Amino acid sequence: MKRRVLIGSAAAAALAGAARAQEVFPSRPVSMVVAFPPGGQADVVGRPVAAALERIWRVAVPIVNRGGAAGAIGNAAVAKFLRAKVPEIMEQFEAIAATTSMET
């Protein structure tokens, strides 16, 4: 019985230490992918948003313009990043700024 208690206590202590060791979001720069070329509507909106996030989060939020194919290239870049990094999502973060339009 003492052995089970000792093993259980050791496991609980290890898990508690791991929980405290997690980084607080955001601890590293967050790249904001704008899926359109520089100077466009999404870029003009995305830059002030990135500046506001920098003030709030106190980390750099660089804009990465990935224009082309009506935003598909930027969206694909973020999707590729997420597929590759989901297990280590705390190491780097990306956000995407996209616009939609509706014509009548």
N, C-alpha and C positions, 0 to 999 in steps of 0.2 A: 504494500500500500504506500509506503514512504517513497518507493521508487517512482510510482505513478505521479504522486504529488510533485516530486522533484522535477520530473520530465515536463509535466504540465506547467509548472512555474517557470521553467527555463524557456519553454515555447512562448508563454505569455509575455515574458520579459523581452524576448527577441522581437516579437510582433509589435510591442509597444515602442521599442526603440526605432523600428523601421517606420512606424507611423509618424513619429516626431521628425524623422530625417527628410520627409518629403519637402520639396521646394514649394514656395508660395508663388502662385501665379500673379503676375508675370515676373519671373526672376531673370529673364534674358530678353533680348530684343525680339519684337514681334513684327515680322514683315507683313505689310499690307499689299496684297496683289491687286492691282487695278487692271481689269481685263480689257482695257482699251488704251489707245495711244496717249502720250502726254498732251495736255492742253485740251482734251475733250471734256465732256460733261462729267464723266465718272472721275476723271483726274481732278477737275476743279472742285468737286464735292469731296473726294477722298483725302486731299491734302489737309484741309482744315480739320477733318475728323481725325486724321493721324496726329496732327498737332495737339488736339484736345486729349487724345488717348495718352500721348507722351506726358502731358501735364498731370493727368489722373494717375497713370500707372507708374510714372517716374522711370521709364525705360524708353529706349529709342524705338520708334515705329517708322522704319524707312518704307517709302513707297517703291514698289516694283511694278513697272508698267509692262504688261504682257499683252499687247494689242494684236488684233488680227482675228479673222474669221468670226466677226460679230461677237467677240468675247469668248469664243470656244477655246482659244489657245490659253488664255489666262485661267479659265475654269479647269482645263485639263492639267495645267501645271500644279494647281492647288490639289486636285484629285490625286495626281501622281505623288505629291509630297505626303498626303495623308495615308495613301496605301503603303508607302515605304516607312513612315514614321509613327504610325499609330502605337506600336508597342513602346516607343520611347517618346510619346507625345509631350512629356514634360521637358525635353531637351530643347525644343524649338517650337515656336508657334507661328502660324500664318493665318491671316484673315483675307477675305476677298471682298472687293468693292465692285459691284456690278449694277448696271442700270437696266431698267426695262422700259419699253415705250409701247404705246398703244395708239394706232392711227385709226381714225374713223372716217 
